[in-house]
Amino acid sequence: MPDLDFQPRRPGLLAVVLLLAGILLAADAAVEDSQRRERLGELAGQIAQAERRLERRQDAERQRRPENRFSPEEAAALRQAYAAIGVDWERLFGAIDAAVTGDVALVAVRPSVSGRTVQISGEARNLAAALAFVEALRRAPLSQVVLVSHQLKQTDPQHPYLFEIAAAWLPAS
């Protein structure tokens, strides 16, 4: 019959050493993980600080730019004035002046820089003179010249025609 041993065996020295080594390695890994998490938190804080400094510098740089020193209304007015400076006014008004004859008197010339249009109001001795003026305007830099309205002025003893003309003007090329 085989020899039966009912007493459990005691662990050997090797098993105890391996268990202690495992416990030490796990504790070391936990400490190292804790240190890495701490370092990661520090780095995240430094990144957040750097981003805040960058935002402050960018805001300061934006404030130093000339276009940000004005309110939106002031900036729009400046852009409009700058656009008006770039218009060849001499060419535009020269073309209108060249079309005027002795039978036509201009009352108002209202250019729109943004729309590149011009509204012309005036008086003519007769309707034929007003239509001849419209035809004379149909040269560069003006285009799409249209007689918008005309009416006989009954209160004036000479009975002139009042007229409104709309036109687009082409930029200088």
VMD Tcl script that draws the C-alpha trace (Angstrom):
set ca {
  {0.00 0.00 0.00}
  {1.14 3.43 -0.72}
  {2.33 5.65 1.98}
  {-0.27 8.39 2.65}
  {0.73 11.64 4.21}
  {-2.25 13.60 5.56}
  {-0.28 16.56 6.75}
  {0.02 19.45 4.35}
  {3.47 20.28 3.22}
  {5.00 23.47 4.34}
  {5.94 25.89 1.65}
  {9.52 25.83 0.73}
  {11.94 28.67 1.03}
  {11.78 29.35 -2.73}
  {8.04 30.01 -2.66}
  {8.40 32.46 0.23}
  {11.21 34.33 -1.52}
  {9.18 34.52 -4.75}
  {6.14 35.80 -2.86}
  {8.22 38.48 -1.11}
  {9.84 39.47 -4.42}
  {6.39 39.77 -6.03}
  {5.13 41.93 -3.18}
  {8.21 44.17 -3.41}
  {7.84 44.52 -7.20}
  {4.13 45.36 -6.88}
  {4.89 48.00 -4.20}
  {7.65 49.47 -6.39}
  {5.29 49.61 -9.39}
  {2.63 51.32 -7.26}
  {5.12 53.92 -6.01}
  {6.41 54.51 -9.56}
  {2.83 54.84 -10.87}
  {2.05 57.36 -8.15}
  {5.16 59.38 -9.03}
  {4.29 59.34 -12.74}
  {0.73 60.47 -12.05}
  {2.07 63.27 -9.89}
  {4.52 64.33 -12.63}
  {1.71 64.15 -15.23}
  {-0.39 66.48 -13.08}
  {2.53 68.93 -12.79}
  {3.06 68.86 -16.56}
  {-0.66 69.43 -17.20}
  {-0.52 72.46 -14.89}
  {2.54 73.81 -16.71}
  {0.79 73.34 -20.07}
  {-2.29 75.17 -18.81}
  {-0.08 78.04 -17.55}
  {1.73 78.21 -20.88}
  {-1.59 78.30 -22.77}
  {-2.84 81.15 -20.55}
  {0.39 83.10 -21.13}
  {0.06 82.52 -24.88}
  {-3.56 83.75 -24.85}
  {-2.54 86.88 -22.92}
  {0.27 87.57 -25.39}
  {-2.04 87.04 -28.37}
  {-4.67 89.35 -26.82}
  {-2.01 91.99 -26.20}
  {-0.78 91.62 -29.79}
  {-4.33 91.97 -31.13}
  {-4.81 95.11 -29.04}
  {-1.64 96.61 -30.54}
  {-2.92 96.15 -34.10}
  {-4.36 99.38 -35.56}
  {-7.62 97.78 -36.70}
  {-8.41 96.77 -33.11}
  {-7.92 100.23 -31.66}
  {-11.22 101.40 -33.08}
  {-14.82 100.48 -32.51}
  {-16.48 98.47 -35.31}
  {-18.30 101.62 -36.48}
  {-15.05 103.59 -36.58}
  {-13.29 100.76 -38.41}
  {-16.11 100.61 -40.99}
  {-15.91 104.38 -41.51}
  {-12.13 104.14 -41.94}
  {-12.48 101.33 -44.49}
  {-15.07 103.39 -46.38}
  {-12.82 106.46 -46.34}
  {-9.87 104.38 -47.51}
  {-11.96 102.97 -50.37}
  {-13.05 106.52 -51.30}
  {-9.43 107.65 -51.46}
  {-8.66 104.95 -54.01}
  {-11.39 106.06 -56.42}
  {-10.37 107.95 -59.55}
  {-12.72 110.86 -58.86}
  {-11.18 113.00 -61.58}
  {-12.02 110.42 -64.22}
  {-15.61 110.00 -62.94}
  {-16.43 113.70 -62.62}
  {-14.55 114.47 -65.84}
  {-16.80 112.06 -67.75}
  {-19.92 113.63 -66.23}
  {-18.65 117.15 -66.91}
  {-17.79 116.29 -70.52}
  {-21.41 115.19 -71.12}
  {-22.92 118.44 -69.79}
  {-24.06 120.90 -72.46}
  {-25.50 124.40 -72.26}
  {-29.00 122.92 -72.20}
  {-28.34 120.86 -69.03}
  {-27.66 122.01 -65.47}
  {-26.62 119.56 -62.78}
  {-28.32 119.84 -59.40}
  {-26.64 116.95 -57.55}
  {-24.14 114.15 -58.15}
  {-24.29 111.44 -55.47}
  {-21.67 108.71 -55.91}
  {-21.70 105.51 -53.84}
  {-18.21 104.10 -53.41}
  {-19.38 100.76 -52.03}
  {-21.90 100.12 -54.81}
  {-19.82 101.78 -57.54}
  {-22.96 103.67 -58.59}
  {-23.79 107.33 -59.10}
  {-27.10 109.20 -58.96}
  {-27.27 112.39 -61.03}
  {-30.04 114.99 -60.64}
  {-30.45 117.91 -62.96}
  {-32.56 120.15 -65.15}
  {-32.71 120.32 -68.93}
  {-34.28 122.93 -71.21}
  {-36.31 120.19 -72.87}
  {-36.71 116.41 -72.88}
  {-34.47 116.05 -75.95}
  {-31.59 117.73 -74.07}
  {-32.10 115.37 -71.10}
  {-32.05 112.31 -73.39}
  {-28.97 113.62 -75.22}
  {-27.26 113.99 -71.81}
  {-28.13 110.36 -70.96}
  {-26.63 109.22 -74.28}
  {-23.50 111.32 -73.74}
  {-22.99 109.66 -70.34}
  {-22.92 106.17 -71.88}
  {-19.11 106.15 -72.18}
  {-16.36 104.85 -69.91}
  {-16.10 105.03 -66.97}
  {-19.91 104.99 -66.76}
  {-22.08 102.05 -67.76}
  {-25.71 101.00 -67.36}
  {-26.83 104.64 -67.59}
  {-30.60 104.84 -67.05}
  {-33.02 107.76 -66.97}
  {-34.86 106.91 -63.76}
  {-37.39 109.74 -63.78}
  {-38.22 113.00 -65.53}
  {-40.95 115.55 -65.10}
  {-41.85 118.94 -66.48}
  {-41.50 121.72 -63.90}
  {-44.77 123.65 -64.34}
  {-44.02 126.32 -61.73}
  {-40.98 127.66 -63.61}
  {-41.81 130.01 -66.53}
  {-39.15 128.32 -68.71}
  {-40.70 124.87 -68.10}
  {-37.45 122.89 -67.66}
  {-37.43 119.11 -67.26}
  {-36.22 117.75 -63.91}
  {-34.49 114.40 -64.28}
  {-32.82 111.64 -62.26}
  {-30.19 109.39 -63.79}
  {-28.67 106.25 -62.28}
  {-25.41 104.77 -63.55}
  {-22.73 102.32 -62.57}
  {-19.11 103.27 -62.92}
  {-16.27 101.00 -63.87}
  {-13.01 101.02 -61.96}
  {-9.97 102.35 -63.75}
  {-8.11 99.57 -65.52}
}
mol new
graphics top color blue
foreach p $ca { graphics top sphere $p radius 0.5 }
foreach p [lrange $ca 0 end-1] q [lrange $ca 1 end] { graphics top cylinder $p $q radius 0.2 }
display resetview
